[in-house]
Amino acid sequence: MALDDTQDGIPGHSNGSTRHPDTGTSGPPARASGRSTPASTGRETAVASADRLSGQIDSEFGQPMTVSTDSLSATLLGVPQVAVDEFVYRHQQGQTDGDTRQSALFDIENTSDRPLRWDHNKTSFIGTDGYTYRGAHLSLDPARLGPGCHTRSVDIEPGCRARVMTLVERLPEGVEVARIVHSIPSRHHPDRRLTFDLQ
């Protein structure tokens, strides 16, 4: 029987140090409104490894889209279909019936002077059927995604960046992710909503 987003007791998050932006990069990305130019939607071909994941995004998923606020710049690198067995912890392999799902790969830069937290629970996915979906409860193994890639929540120091991959829950047949919304909590102001339109 396929494992269908059941909690397994594995924290599944990595709060290791974030990395500084590469030296010599250009200035901050252009600020975009909530409705950005679509980069792409998921593809039918599943990505089967972390190495192929980067290649698929670079070659097949169009231009990344960036949404900025006064405290961060979040770039959606792509929304690929991934082979779940290749990214979960070893004890979960073989329990998904070869399932493939869409995932969102973000690159987040903290442009403020205070630490900020990117919480995967604040990311929601709107399907082409108009319904709202959440991230999967399956625990992705950060070690399978390469250095600096997180799969749950991460604290980002000022001037630093982090890469986060969020697996989408199993969607109904024929449904794909059409929009991604991430909320940034604020103590003194209404939550900021970052919206990435894919269609």
Secondary structure as UniProt FT lines:
FT   TURN            23..24
FT   HELIX           50..60
FT   STRAND          65..68
FT   STRAND          72..78
FT   STRAND          81..83
FT   HELIX           84..86
FT   HELIX           90..92
FT   TURN            93..94
FT   TURN            97..98
FT   STRAND          100..110
FT   STRAND          116..118
FT   HELIX           120..122
FT   STRAND          123..127
FT   TURN            128..129
FT   STRAND          132..133
FT   HELIX           142..144
FT   TURN            147..148
FT   STRAND          149..150
FT   STRAND          154..156
FT   TURN            158..159
FT   STRAND          161..168
FT   TURN            173..174
FT   STRAND          177..184
FT   STRAND          192..197
//
